[in-house]
Amino acid sequence: MSLKDILSDRIGFGTAPMGNMFRAVSDEEVSATLDAAWDQGIRYYDTAPLYGAGLAEIRLGSLLSSKPRDEYLLSTKVGRVILDEVEEGARDLGEKGSLFAAGRPNKIAHEWTADATERSIEGSLKRLGVDRLDILWVHDIAQDFLGDLWLSKFEEARTGAFRVLTRLRDEGVIKSWGLGVNRTEPIELTLALDEPQPDAFLLAGRYTLLDHEHALERLLPMAEEQGVSMVVGGPYSSGILAGGAHFEYAEAPQAVIDRVKRIKEIADRNGVSIKAAALQFSLAHPVSAAVIPGATKPSRISEDLSALDEQIPDSFWRELREAKLVSPKAPLPNGI
């Protein structure tokens, strides 16, 4: 079944911020934000054990465990097993450093074997307080977390997680599976396999207004040809496209700040909010099934929903293209 057939809406809620990404977020803020998302009609939620060592799943579970299970779609990830032991010293998260330093102190086992996949799923179900999951993503088998080890870990996932998730999908236990990564290469490698294929993938930060050319070269043509859908994570490029200071989970470099400034100048001339431009750009590709921005404030939910429906004049997209701020290969809204 196509992910586009499963998803009823084109916008969901990404819960990485609920795991205390970048900063500690109070339980009160989390509860108010999740309530606002539900009350305003958000029905697709994505999470992961990695987010705060299970914190995001626990917090999301406080909302969803009380809701009718058939009324929402839920995805989480495999590849990390949260242990009861406490981590001693700093975590090793590759390029992501101390991304969830304010999360829970539990140790995290980074494993993509069949056994670890089963244990990861069991842990997620318990933390979320639900009896089933809809979509499972194989998390972070890529260079940014694993460095030179990524290909060996990919093989571990191919013979472990991929086969477990294929079986669960074929048995009807889950609806869909794929990769959830911040790089295009692992997905390309997966789509080139002769083995049972994923239905979709979650690509974070690689199909945004600021960073999309690499995905357009090889990955997205492959996905379109094979009928594989994409969920776009991180549509605001870690926050820089929504008024924040982060890009790629770190302080934005000056070149990125300057590029955002140029985009904003064109947006202002055309009466367009940069949030609307970011969301609608990411959804314009035919492979895109949904976009999942995150939030830690209730007001951000209504902003995101308004941005999705905002009328953007064709002149804005044409100016972006003329200024070479979007790739000439990128499909733009209204077929521009």
Secondary structure, DSSP 8 states (H G I E B T S, - for coil): --HHHH-SSSB-EE-GGGGTSSS---HHHHHHHHHHHHHTT--EEE--TTTTTTHHHHHHHHHHTTS-GGG-EEEEEESEEEEEEE--S----GGGTTTTTTS--EEEEE--SHHHHHHHHHHHHHHHT-S--SEEEEE--SHHHHGGGHHHHHHHHHHTHHHHHHHHHHTTSSSEEEEEESSSHHHHHHHT-SS---SEEEEESSSSSSS-HHHHHTHHHHHHHHT-EEEEE-TTGGGGGGT-SEETTEE--HHHHHHHHHHHHHHHHTT--HHHHHHHHHH-STTEEEEE-B-SSHHHHHHHHHHHH----HHHHHHHHHTT-S-TTS--GGG-
